[in-house]
Amino acid sequence: MTTTKQQLRELIALHLVPNLGAQRIRALLKKVDDPQDIFRFSQAQLTSVYGIGEVTARQIMGFDDWEEVDKVIEKTEQSNYQLLTYVDDVYPRRLKEIYDPPILLWIRGNAEVLATDSVAIVGTRGASAYGKEMAERFAGKLVEAGLTIVSGLAYGIDAAAHRGTLRAGGRTIAVLGSGIDRIYPSKNIRLAFDMADQGGAVISEFPPGTPPDSGNFPVRNRIVSGLSLGTLVVESGLKGGSMITATSALDQNREVFVIPHSLRSKTGAGCNHLIKTAQGKLVQKVDDILNEIAVHRKDQVESDLQPSERKWETLELDELSTTICELLEDAPRHIDEIGEELEQPTHELLPKLLELEMQECVRQLAGKNFELV
């Protein structure tokens, strides 16, 4: 499916509604055949959607800034940015699997790179010489293995990972916490352009003109991990964006890899904590990553080659089990979403989902998300 101009206007409008967010927009989209129908809903219809309260319903009903919507479209077209929507057929499958995929993605560069096998490399802005060296070295080795590198274009580890990728002749993706036309930090603008010129991409879910507000960066981290088969944490303190990205990766059922640090290293304390608490795999050489990634790449190939008939279609399931499986055909769902769609309490659904898991019809992902096998 390709988004029409009118549908694009509606999706951008929803994006501009204050505090609506990707997850609730997706919940609304499931209720309609066309996005414009959402703006025709009554307050009762809107509040019947999971996560939509009265305040948000009134904001949707009262939205009238269509002039701003058209400005966003005009700026996008004039700047030759690509705009990808959640309903487009070419939307990255791996990103679509996460709990709250972005509804819109502005892209500078090569959109096709978003569908390639990739590994995220993240770390502190205040990186040590050791951290930068490791980021560049592992980026280069992963590129040699045919992988794309994803990071956030920040100072320190992010920039080192991007530069290491380019030096190795590879492709890299930067996920911004600002509008696509507000590259931040500004000192990395040349780096961003080089990435796009070398077959990579700079992307953002924030409309053009959005400033790099601090609250945007934790939100964008789920995209960094969501695009990737795994996330390599090179250097991180106990708190910060890198630890948030690692948590996102775990929630998305993705691998987390970690570079160890000296006990004297404050900037590496988060890495050692991830290893100590078994939240990430200790990495000493690139094969420590590639051996794990190979399993996921093989599973993906086998999934692509498998016959269209799934396991649940070969069994005689009861009505509720069949309905659950039909619902999961589109994409993985959180148990709360399944309950809302089927109007069933989650405490009644969970035993049924576990039964389907025992029958190898569904698989439970991290955070009580479920997908078809």
N, C-alpha and C positions, 0 to 999 in steps of 0.2 A: 504494500500500500504506500502511496505517495501523498503527502499532505497537500490539500488544496490551499489556495491563498486565503480563503475565508476561514478554513479550519486553523490555519496558522495564526490569523488575527485573534481567534478565540483562545488559542493556547497561550499566546503572549499575554493576552488580557488576564487570564487566570494566573499567569506568572507574576503579574503586577499587583494582584490583590495582596494586601499586607498580611504577612504571617500565614499564608495558605500552605506553602510548602509542597514538595514533590509528592510525598506520600499521600496527602489528602487530595491533591489534584488527580492522582491516579485512581483513588477511590471514587471520585466523581466521574471520571471518564468511563469507568466500568458500568455506570448506570445509564449511559446514553449511547446512541449510534453516532451522534455528531456533537462535537464540543459546544456548538452554539446553543444546544438545547439546555445546557447547564444554566445559562443566563435567563432562561425562561422558567426555571423552577420556582415554585413557591417556597416560602420559608420552611414550611412543614416538610416539603420534599427534600430540601437541602439538609435540614437537621436530622433527617432519617438516615443520612449517609454517615458511616462510622468516622468519628473524629471531627465532624462539622458541628460547631456549637452555634448558638443564636447570633453571637457577635460576628462570627465569620460569615454566616448566612446573610446577614444584613450587608456586609461588605461586598459580597458577591452580587447581591441584588441591586446594590447602589452603585456598582462600578459604571462609570461613564467617561473614563479618560481614554476614549478611542483615538483621540488625536495623538496621545503619547504612544499608543500601540502602533499607529501608522509611522510615527517618527522612528521607532525602533526598526520597523521593516525597511524604511527608506535608508536608514543609516547602514543596515546590514547589506542591502543591495548595492549601495554606492561604494562600500568598502570592499566588495567582493568576498565577504566572509560567507562561509557555508553555514546553513542553519539546519540542524538535524533534529527531528522530533521523535518522541517515544513511540509514535504509531507508524513511523517509517519502516519499511521492510529492511533497510540497510542499517538500522540501529544496532550497535554492537551487542551480540548475543550475551557475551559474558557480563556486560554491564546491566543488561536487562534482568539477569538472574538475581540481583541484589534486592534487598527489601524495599529500598527507596531510590530507584534509579531516577536520574534527572529527566525532566520532561522535555527540556530544550537543551541543545548543545550548540554553541557558536564555535566555529572551527576556522582557524587560519592554517592553511597548509593542506596536507593530504588526509582526507577523511577516511580513506581505506585503511590507513595504518591502525585505526582504532580496532579493527577486527583481527589484528595479528596477535600471535602469542607474545605475551609481554611479562616482564617482572618489574615491580616498583622498587626503586631505591630511595630511601628517605633518611633524614637525619637532621641534626641540629644546625642552626644558622651559624652559631659560634664554633665551627668545627676546628679540630686540631689538624696539624699537618698529617698525622697518621690517618685520621678519618677521611680527609680529602684524598689521600693516596689510595686508601682501600676502596672508596667510592669509584674513583677513576679506573682502578685496576679491575674490579669486579664488573663494572659496566662494559669495559672492553672485552672481557672474557665471555660475558653473556651475549654480547653482540656476535662474537665469533661462533657461538652456538645457534645463531639464527633468531635471537630474541630481540624484541623491542624493549626499550627502557622507558618507564613512566616515572615522573617525579613532579615537583611543584614549583620549579624555577626560582626558589628562594636562594639566598646566600648560603654559603657553606656546602653541605653535603649534596643538596639538590643540584646546585650549579655544577659541582664537580662531576656528578653522575651524568648530567647532560653533556658536559664537555668531553668526558671520557668516551661517551657513545659516539660523538661526532668525530673524534680523533680516530676511532676504530672503524669509521665508515658506516656506522649504523644509523638506525632511525630511533628517534626519541620523542616522547609526548610530554608536554608540560600542561598541568591542570592549574588554572588560575583561580585566585580568590577575589577576582575583580572582573570587570567587563573585558571583553576580548580586545578592546581598543585602549585599555588602561593597564598595560603590561607593568607588573610590579614584581620586584623592584625595577626602577627605570634603568639602572646600570646594566640590567640583563636584557635590555631590548635587542641589542645586536645578537646576543645568544639565541633569543627567541626567533629572530628572523632567519638565522643560520639553520636552526632546527627545521623550520618550515621549508627552507630551500633544499634541504638534504632528504626530503621525503618523509619527514616527521610532521608533527602538528602541535599547535598551541590551542587549547580548548577552554571553554568556560560555560557554566550553566547560567551565569549572570548576564543580564542584558547589557549591550554596549552602553558605556557611560557610568557603569556601577563602580564606585570607588573601592579601593582595597581595605574595606572595614575589617577590623579584627575578627568579628563574628563570622565572616565568610570563610575563613581558612579552615576551621574545624569541620565545617560543612563540606567543603570541597575534598577533604581527605578521604571520604568514602568513595569518591570517584577514582582517586589514585589507586586505592586497593581493589576497587570493583572492576577496573579494567584489566587487572593483572592476575596471573596464575598464582603469584606469591609476592610477598613484600620483604625486602631485605632492609633491616634496620642497621645502618652502618655505625652511627654514633648518636646517642641520645641521653639526656638526663632523665630523671625519674618522671618528669612531667613535660608536657609540650606536644606539639603537633605530631611528632614521630610516634609517640606512644598512642596517640589517638588513632593514627593510621594503622598501627599494629592491632589495636583493639577492633577497628573496623574490619580488618582482614580476617580476624578470628571469627567475628560475628557473621561474616560472609562465607565462612567455611573455606577460607583460602589459607595457604601456607604462610608461615612467618619464619624468616631466617634472620639470624643475628650474628654480628661480628663481636667477638669478645674484647674486653678492654682491661687494662691494668686496674688494680684495686685503688690506685691513687687518682684515677681519672674520674673527675666529677661529670665531665661531659659524656662519659660512657657508662655511668651508673645504671641508666635505664636499660641498656643492652644486657648488662650482667644480671639485672633483675628479671628480665624476660627469660633468660637461659635458666636461672636458678628456679623459677616458678614453672618451668616446662611450658611456657607460652610460646617459645620460639626455638627453632633448631640451631644449635651452635654451628657456625660456618667457618671452616678453616681454608677451604679451597672451593673452586667453582663447582666441582663435581658434587659437593654436598647439596648444592641447589639443583643442579641438573638432574640428579638421580630422582629427586622428588618431583620435579617438574615433568620429567619424562612419563611418569605414571599418569598425570593429569592429561597430558597431550595425547597419550595412547587411548585413555578413556574417551576423550573427545572425538578422536578418529573413529573408534568403534561405535560411538553413539551416532556419528554421521552416517556410518555404513549400515547400521542395523535396519531391519525391515520396518516398515511403517507401523505394523501391528505391535502394540505394546502388550506386556504381560497381563494387565488387567482385562484386556479385551478377549483374552483366551479363557478367562475364568467365568464361572456363574456367580456373580456377586449380587448381594442384595441391593435394593434400590438406593439406599443412602451411600453405600460404598461406590456404586456406579456414578452417582452424582458428584461425589468428591473427586473421583478420577477425571471425570469430564471437565470439572472446574480447573483442575491442575494441568490440563492440556495446554493452556495458554502460556503459563509461566509458574514458577514456584510461588507459593502463597504462605503467609504467616497464618497460624491457627486462628488468630482473631479475625483475619480477613475471611477465612473459610467459614467461620461461624456467622459472620455478618451476611455473607452472600447466601448461605443456606438457611439463615434464621434458626440456627441451632446453638445451644449453649456449648461452650468449649469443653466443659467437663464431660459432655456426652460424646463430643467428637473425638477427643483424644484416644479413648479405647478403640474406636473404629479405625483411626489412623494407625495406631500401633498394630492392629490386626492386619491392615493392608501392608504395613511394613514387614510383618512376619511372612506374608504371602509374596513378598518381593515385588509388590506393585508400586509402592512409594518408598521414598527415602527421606529420612529426617535430616535436615541441615541444621546448622547452628542457629540458636535463638528461636527454636520452635517454628522454623520454616520447613515446608514439605514440598517435594517435587516428585514427579513421576519417574519411575525407573525405565 
